[in-house]
Amino acid sequence: MNDNKKILIATGGTGGHVFPAYSLGKFFQKQNVETIISTDLRGFKYLNHYKDVQIKIINSDTIFKKTFLQKISSFIKVLTAISQSIYFLIKLKPSVIFGMGGYSSFPICAAALLLRIPFILYENNLLLGRANRYLLPYSKFILCSYREIEGINQKYKNKILEVGNLIREDVLNYKIDENKKYNNDNSLNILILGGSQAAKIFAEKLPDIFIKLKNKGYDLKIYQQCILNQQSGLENKYNKINLKNHTFTFSYDLTKYFSKVNIAITRAGSSMLAELLNCNIPLISIPLANSADEHQLKNAQYFKDKGYGFLIEESDIETKLFSLIEDIYKNRDLLKEVIINQKKFRKIDTKLAIYKNISPLIYKKK
């Protein structure tokens, strides 16, 4: 057997990539597999909260949506990151690399290819990401959250394995309070999430809609994630008309809000949608308008088609969100229907499924 039981998980960027990587890393540690997580500086700001996992910082960049000169600079950064990754992997000697997708994982996987270290990809969106698209031909296989994933060339379909969504342990263990989701009193409690980086546009556009609803006599309480320099302004705006509210910036524990609300308004990053689905929280998805290849729109459309929530595009916030919330306020059966559909979702023990698929590479014979 291979005595060097090591796995390197390559991640970075937003919390949607980083938190699932950390959760998976902790699971592998429990299986007595030495686990190292590589990330960029953006991802490290979420991981430095944790002291129980090895972390290596390797910065990279994307070459997309940039000017010609910016692309040259980014290309140099990518080559530098690949060189650093080669040196790091030679020193580390991992059995296998697990790429979480996104440009932050690309240099490690590219270095693994050059060093002939096997690597596996993970895709939690319904549209294959660009980094994974380039790496897929050279990977052992790709683990996907949904079997309906799009963007994979037909000749690589045999590499697809469905393993479900990687979800943080606290969310996975969240105890659902059925009565909270569609209470029959007058209050409608709304959670606004912008992802790990928060959504500036939500703080700019949503308050006026909530104020309009309040002025029409609807009883609301708003729990809103925002960026720090928006917080006091938001609170003042809500307090001025006695609209019940609680604002917060970044939080490592969103489950403390899940038990207080009936519905969430959120970006359509796959990780956040998966967490809300796991906890049976009805949701309104507002996809990031400029997400790569419109993958957030693809995620949100899938959730709408399955009846897991509602979809409003960013350009339609002012014209459609008011009437949707008004309809939900008047008819709580709309929330009940969503929860019934969410409960039909087939849950998979994702970390165990990943471990079983990767084990032959970790414990390979010399």
N, C-alpha and C positions, 0 to 999 in steps of 0.2 A: 504493500500500500504506500501511497505518497505521504511521507511524514510532514511535508510542507503544506498543510491544509490552510490555504489562504485564499480569500476572495477580495478583490478590489471592486468597489462600487463607484462608478464614475457618474457624478451628478453636478449640479450647479444651477445658478440663475435664481429662479423664483422658489418660494416655499412649496409650490406644487410639485417641483422636482425633488427638492431637498428633504422634506419631511417623510415622504414615502421611502427614500433611500435610507434615512436614519432608522426608520421602523424595520426595514428589511435587514439592515446591518445588525440591529439588536437581536433579531431572530437568529441570524447565523451565529452570533456569539453564543447564544444559548445551545447551539448544536456543536459547540467546541470548535468552531471554524474561526480562525483569526480573520478579523474583518477590518479593512481600511477603506475610508471614504475619501475620494478626491473631489474637490470642488473649486470653484472660482471664488473671488472675493465677495461677489454678490451673495453666493450661497453660504459662504462662511458666516455671514452675520446672523444667519438662522441657526447654524450648527454650533457656534461658540458658546451657546447657552448650555450645551451638553458636554460633560467632561468624561464620559464613559465610552468614547469611541475614538479610534485613531483617525486623524484628519491630515490630508495633504492638500495644500493649495497650489493649483496650477491654473493660471489665468489664460483665457482664450478669447476669441471674438467671433462674430459672424461677419460674413462678407456680403450678405444680402441687404437690400434697401439702402445702399450707400453710393456715394459718388465714386468716380474712378480712383481718385487719390486716396479716399478713405478705404477703398477695397485693397489697395496696395498695402497700406498700413496694417489693415486687419489680416491680410495674408501673411505678412511678416510675423505678426503676433501668433497666428496659428502654427506656423513653422517652428517658432520658438517654443511654443507649448508642446508640440510633438517631440522636439529634441529633449526638453525637460522630462517628458513622460517616458521616453526611452531610457534615459539615465535612471529614473526612479524605478521603473519596472525591472531593469537589470539588477538593481540593488535589492528590490523587494522579493522578486521571484514568486509572484502569485500563481495559483493553479488556474485561475480563470478570472476574467474581467466581466463585470455586469454593467452595461451601459444603459443609463436611465433616459437617454434621449436628450436633445437640445445640444447647442454648439459647445457647451462646457464638457460634454462627455466625448466629443469627437477626437481630441488629441490623444487621450488615453487609449481609445479603441484603435485609432490609426497606428499608434506605437505598438500595440499588442499585435496587430496584423504584421508589422515589420519584424517583430521578434517571434512570431509564430506562437503566440500565447492565445489560446482559444477565448473568444468573447461571445457573449450573449447580449441581445438587445431587449429592451422593454419599451413598449409604447402604450401609454394610457389614454391617448386621444383616439377618436374615431377616424382620423386621417393621419396617415403615416407622416411623421416629421421629416424635415429635410436631412438632418444629420443621419437619422436612421435609414433614410432612403439610400444614401450613398454607402452606408456601411453594411446594409443587409446582404449584398451578394457574398460578403466575406465572413459573415457571422455564422455561428453554428446553427442558431435558430432565433426567432423573435417571439417573445412572450407578450401577449396582447390582453388588454382588459376586456375587449369585446370581439366576438367572432365576426361582427359586421364591419370591421375595420376596412377602410378604403385606401387606395394609393399604392398597393403592393402589386408589383408585376406578377403576372400569372405564373411565370416560371419559378417564382419563389414562394408560391402559396403553400408548398409542402413544408416550409419552415415555420409556419404560423402555429402557435400553441396558445389556446385561450386559458388564462389563469386568473382572470378577474382583476379587481382594483386593489392596489396597495393602499391601505388605510392605516392611519396612526392608531396606536394601541388604545388611547383614551376614547377615540371615536368608535373604534370597533367594539369596545366594551360598554358603550353608552346604553343606559337603560331607558327605553322609550316610555314616556308618559302619554298614553293615548288621549287623555282628556285635554292636554295642553294644545294639541294640534288643531282642533276645531271646536274650541269652547263655545258654548251657546250664549254667553253674556254678550254685552254690546261691544266690548273692547276687542280690537284687532291689533295684536302685537307683531311688529314687523322687524326683522333683522336684516340689516343692509351690510353686505360683505363685498369687499373689493379685491379679494385675494390677499396674499401675503404683503403686497406693496400698497394695498388700498387703492380705491378708484377716485381720483380727484374729481372726475366728472360727476360722480354720484352726489358728492357734497355740493356741487354747483347746480345740478338740475332737479334732484329729488325733493329737497326741502319745500320748494314752491308748490309741488304737487301735494305733499302731505299737509301743508298749510291750507291749501284750497279745500282738501277733504275735511280738515278740522273746522273750517269756517262754514262748511255745509252741514255740520252737526255730527260728523262721524267721530267716534271715540277711538283714538289711536294711541299706541305707545311705540316709539321708535327707538330701536337699539342700532346705532350706526357706527360702523368702522370708518375712520377718516385719517387723513394725514395730520400730523401734529399742528401745523400752522392753520388748519381749518377748524380745529376743535372748538375754540372759544367762540368763533363766529357762528358756528352751527348751534351751539348751546344757547347763545343769545337770541338767535332767530326763533328757535323753538320756544324758549321761555317767555318771549315777548307776547305770545298768544296762548300761553299755558298749555302747550302741546307736550305731553309727557314724553321724556326722552332720556336716553343714556348714551353718551358718545364714548368711544374708545379708539385707541390707535391699534398697533399690532398686538395680538394676543396669541399665546401658545396654547390656550385652552378655550376653544370656542364652545365646547359642550356646556359650559355654564350659562351660555345664552340660549342654547337649543331648548332647554327646559322651560324657557320663559316666553317663547314666541309661537305664533301660529303659522308663519310663513317667512321665507327668506327671499330677498332680492340679491342676486349675485352675478358676478362675472361667470363665464362658462368654461373656466379651466377645468380639465377633467378631474383633478384631485378634489376640488371643492364640490363639484357636482356629485362625485362618488360618496363623499362624506355625508352630504345632506341626504342622499338616497339611502345610505346605510341606516341613518337615524330617522328615516321616514318624516323628513321635513319638507312640506310642499314648497316649491320654489318658483320664482320668476327669473329666468335667465336673461341677462342683457349682455350679449357677447361683445368682447373687445373688438372695435371696428377694424383695427389694423393688425389683428393677430396674424401670424404667419400662415399663408395659404387659407385664411379664414377658418382655421381649425376650430376656433371657439364657436363659430356659427354652426359648424357641422355637429359639434357636441350638443349644443342647445337644441338643434333641430331633432336630433335623435331622442333626446329626453322629452321633447314635446310630442313627437310621434308615438312614443311609448306611453304617454299619459303620466309621466313622472313630474311634470311641471308645465309652466307656461313660458312663452318666448316673446320677447319684445326686442327689436333691434335698436341700437343706440340712437339712430336717426328718428325713431318713432317714440322716444320717451315722452316728449311733451304732448303728443297727440293721442297716445294709446294707454299709458300707464294709469292715468286717473280713472278711466272708465273700467279698466280691469280690476283695480283695487276696489272700486265701488261695487262691482258685480260680486266680488268675493265677500265683501263686507255684508251685503244683503243676502247672500246665499252661501252659507258655510258648507253646504253639501258639495260644492266645488272642491273644497279642501279634502273632504272625506273621500271623494272619488279619486283624487290624486294619490292619497295614502293607500287606498285599496290597490291601485296599479303599482305603486312602489313595492308593496309587499309581495307582488308576483315576481319581482326580480330574483333571479337565481343567484344566491350568494355562494361564493367559492372561498375556501380557506386558501387565500392567495399565497401567503408566505410559505405554507407547506407545499403547495403546488409548485412554486418556484424552486424550493429546496429539492424536491424529488426530481425535477428536470435537470438541475445543475449538479446534483450529487455525483453522477458518473464522471463528470469532469474534475470535481474537487478530489475525489478519492480514486482517481485513475492510477492504474499500475504503471510503474516506471518502465 
